[in-house]
């Protein structure tokens, strides 16, 4: 591996650790959201938020394993998570988190492609699809006329 490739690999590991901290944050965010959501939406949103925890935890586990296999040390720190209490604000915070994650994973996919990490590219594409599904579901929830 050339020095340039090694530098790119080290940057990828660093960036994957940043993503890992955000996946930990997403687990916390969805757990928090399931706990505090109230009112008419609680019965629908609580299970929705709880289901998302499993996906985000799966992403975190994958990233942690991948970081280690690439020669890095997985972080144990979670990204900061907002703590809104109003339903619309909770959904908007989740939407921002999912949107930001998609952008990061698109960048990570490009980095992995440059380094020839095909399995990582394919898995990131799957994760992008998962996050896009989460994002689109939240966007549909925010279309409710009571949030306008």
Beta strands, then each sheet from edge to edge (+ up, - down):
end
